[in-house]
Amino acid sequence: MTQNKIVIGLDFGSTSVRVLTMHLRTGKVLNTVEQTYEEGENGVFLSKDNSLLARQKPADYVISMKKALKNTMLQNKALGIEMSSVSGIGVDATGSTPLPVTKEMIPLSDLNEFRNNVNAYAWMWKDHCSHAEAEFITKTSIENRPLYLDKIGGAYSSEWFWAKILKCRNTDKEVFDAAYTWLEFSDFIPAILTGCTDALTVKRNICAAGHKGLYNEEWGGFPDKEFIKKLHPDLLRILQTLPEQTFSVAETCGTLSKKWAEEFGMPEGIPVAMGILDAHAGAIGSGIKDGSLVKIIGTSTCDLVLANLHSGKSDIQGVASVAAESVLPGYYGVEAGQSAVGDILDWFIKVVLKNKQSHRELTQEAEKLKVGSSGLIVLDWNNGNRSILSDPMLSGLLLGQSLQTKDYEIYRALIESTAFGARTIVEDMERQGVVIHEIVNCGGITHKNAFFMQIYADVINKPMKIAASNETVALGAAIIGAHAACIAEGKPISFKTLQDRSCKILEKVYEPIAENVQTYNKLYALYKKLHDAFGIEGTKIEMFGVMKNLIQIKNKTAEK
Amino acid sequence: MTQNKIVIGLDFGSTSVRVLTMHLRTGKVLNTVEQTYEEGENGVFLSKDNSLLARQKPADYVISMKKALKNTMLQNKALGIEMSSVSGIGVDATGSTPLPVTKEMIPLSDLNEFRNNVNAYAWMWKDHCSHAEAEFITKTSIENRPLYLDKIGGAYSSEWFWAKILKCRNTDKEVFDAAYTWLEFSDFIPAILTGCTDALTVKRNICAAGHKGLYNEEWGGFPDKEFIKKLHPDLLRILQTLPEQTFSVAETCGTLSKKWAEEFGMPEGIPVAMGILDAHAGAIGSGIKDGSLVKIIGTSTCDLVLANLHSGKSDIQGVASVAAESVLPGYYGVEAGQSAVGDILDWFIKVVLKNKQSHRELTQEAEKLKVGSSGLIVLDWNNGNRSILSDPMLSGLLLGQSLQTKDYEIYRALIESTAFGARTIVEDMERQGVVIHEIVNCGGITHKNAFFMQIYADVINKPMKIAASNETVALGAAIIGAHAACIAEGKPISFKTLQDRSCKILEKVYEPIAENVQTYNKLYALYKKLHDAFGIEGTKIEMFGVMKNLIQIKNKTAEK
């Protein structure tokens, strides 16, 4: 019977939920079902008047999960897999995506009075309405709790928990007052699955709390009352609903409730693991270990590194944040990221070129170019800069265009700019003593686009490995579920063993090409000059040579 | 009989020759014929391997002129206008467009041995092959003849006479050795029409010589032997073929030869005026007078201002050049310019957008935008910067793009950047005491694009007048022909009187809109910051605020 045990990974992304069924003992993926969210535009409520707004309906999460589980049940049945064999569930979700709930765990958006008020919905990570509040929190931290900033790369982000709640307080007091507390999406789902009906008792995951909610054991958990009062006295009421302790994925949130068990034919009482942010699940599913940098490359990019809890690497500047055990127990999770990668390429193709050229067509031309031959350089800041500058109030820059500059030359320069951005993160981590033995990439683009990955290898001058799974995030959630299942069975097993079973690397590793590395080093020096000049306050650098150097590099390339 | 006298203006542009027939006494335009050059691509020989190269065949000029005159003859006949009534001819041509000839005035490209050698053709103004030679001439001037630089805006250009001849010496000695001398296109045509068969006797126009050939009476004409020897000893041979004196359009080159007179039914012996550069003819045809800035706006832009010979304005920094009587007698001609204006818009549409959007479509969307709402700023340097930086080794810059930035927002920012570039010229001239009472614009875009002209009015904060003629250049040539005709008749008449008869201004004047001016002043401050940082050696300015300021301006616009 044990031989047939399976586990379920539930992966709540930005536009859909995936259910991954994994064989417990072998770690083999048996089935994956995806269900897109149905409300709003691709699951997201946007605003015509406010391009910063991005909300989702918690009910949509739950309905989509039910559809996906139903489908999983049917598909598994057809495959001869019984849902009664499910022995553990892992969950990941986007974040910081906080949502307001009543004491009884009802999302405010389920109440008639707030049904059409987007402020009562889940505030997606990519909702930047609270940029002023984020700046205010940063300012308040600088003045009162500078140590907070050491864990979050020097600035609080509009993507995060407190900024969003404060924004709600400042602009929609009715919603704020009606909320008993706010839950991270990654805590809401496990709580629902375990049948929790008291919001005060929800177990919160250390990943979202640590990276986004200013939770840190070094200062006794969530921020103190005095600090929160300085943000807004009304926030004290929310602070009182937050627990003293948070938990890593090595812990369970609780057990599957009777209602959910019956509805999908799963055993009641199986463990539901603590939730985790989706990128962090992706790192687990990519086989992250001490010394690996995992890059989850998509519309934006998330970079995760583990640092041993005894390494003293709890303060790393310029990365998005450092949190104890946010990925795996025993390690700090060091998280950095780039706010736009695939999004920049999509912007160029969809918005500027209006889809008259495709990624494929532009790639075909762009890959024929010699490194440096376009004379172009780009700052990849169309959506601000997450790491290493932590500044959303930055924008894109394209430099070096002549009257002959082609669309595909710009396209290549955009890809290169994201690789330069990635290199700033790697260099900044290494400068601070983080050891990077290998870089493992995951995400759709890493499987589909060899041209893209070769540029990354050449620019960063390190081999680029690719996670074999194209569902590393859902796989990570399933591994977390498996870990919980083994504990419940009384046969605990390490994450490393579970990862070794499931997480493979593609045979194809992109190795740096010496000649390209040489030219990219020159281009990166120019990128870094622009990066520092436009991104670091107080910097005064002579810019005069930048265009001339690009023309020289271009001319030299032409001579070859 | 005098009542029916007519004059002919011959305007040799970059891709075609125009023949304009004007009534002598009334200044009325009677007929215009255009003939495109037939060889190469749109009349221009390009090189696959060298994007800097642009050449034309002198024989193509002559053949095209003959076709155009033939056509003029036929059309005029149909209109009841007799070619026997032609009483004067004016000529303008592009430049600096030097071409090598034998002592007997045969263009080298007419010789069998050089028929297919583009180095023996006319080297078009926009041929930049000689950029290294131009830098060398600048360097040699700085070290030996700094006063030269005061007249040419601080740097010698690859567009100009000596750089091109030196480049030929350095790369094709056979052609160089075969050439007795080099003639400017604007001297070649009048010489041909007057039947000149000795290249040593060709009268050279002060406009091309002064602006492009380093001719200045202040240092005794063309550069001295010592200086030319420093450029290259072999150039001394060419220097010896250059005259001591050059002439303005108030003088004649000679009289129409029997051959040309007979071929087109014109009277033998009528005056052929001295040639002039095309932009300068355009200024005359736009009614330039003391205090007018005439902007000839096309693929690039040429700015011309007159300064009284007694004004002491012979040294003006940062403009392309200052030459005595290069436009009209009694005045310095002060010439500045922008190396790409229409060309930048064409680049975006043709090369980047591959013609999937038209100027009209983008304009329709762009004109709905509020000033500052795109958050974008552009440096208009895709083809380098002619004025006020005199630096071809610069390139374009686009800054401020987000993931929402639209194609038409970029298009508008490109137009605005050319207006900012135009403003730097106006401000730099005014700073040096050049008085600008009015700005008169001419060129196709000024008639066709109200949106473009309004941006110029708002950015420069001065009314924009438009020359009524859409053939101001050919009209200028005809006015020069008329001036010569009147002298030949013994009834001299001033250029001002001739201009008053022919040069009208459109009723529609674009007035600055106060609200737009205010925002553009803010944007211009950012443009200027980028301009100085990237364009002026040794400048160190903090760039950190630029992106933030643009976002602030954008947000403020959104609030309105």
Interface residues (C-beta under 8 A of the other chain):
Chain A: S51 A340 D343 I344 W347 V351 V352 L353 K354 K356 Q357 G375 W381 N382 N383 M393 L394 S395 G396 L397 L398 L399 G400 Q401 S402 L403 Q404 T405 K406 D407 I410 A533 F534 G535 I536 E537 G538 T539 K540 I541 E542 M543 F544 V546 M547 K548 L550 I551
Chain B: S51 A340 D343 I344 W347 V351 V352 L353 K354 K356 Q357 G375 W381 N382 N383 M393 L394 S395 G396 L397 L398 L399 G400 Q401 S402 L403 Q404 T405 K406 D407 I410 A533 F534 G535 I536 E537 G538 T539 K540 I541 E542 M543 F544 V546 M547 K548 L550 I551
